[in-house]
Amino acid sequence: MFFDDIAHAMGSLGGADGQAGPAGALGSFLPLILMFAIFYFLLIRPQQKKAKQHKELLAGLKKGDRILTGGGLYGRIVAVDGDELSVELAEGFQVKVDRGYVAGMADTANAKK
């Protein structure tokens, strides 16, 4: 009895024939489309831009550049062998670092020379 009334009431929501029209379908997907657009412009696009800049930075590393590694170590590149960089952390102390673990360029204005 009660469920029959609910089913009858729900059946009349879509219009005279019980179906949602084209405007109703678009109206129901509009919030999803807007949420995707917001996520794209606020989250996805800036992340892609940042990843592209980091990839360009890694491709442009050369001997003599001062870098910051992913582990927080500052150093100067003394040799480049493909994806392997020899980084001098202190005078006479070198380590080998994979190119992918370079976080960015070191601030040369504040670095000791």
Disulfide bonds with the S-S distance in Angstrom:
none
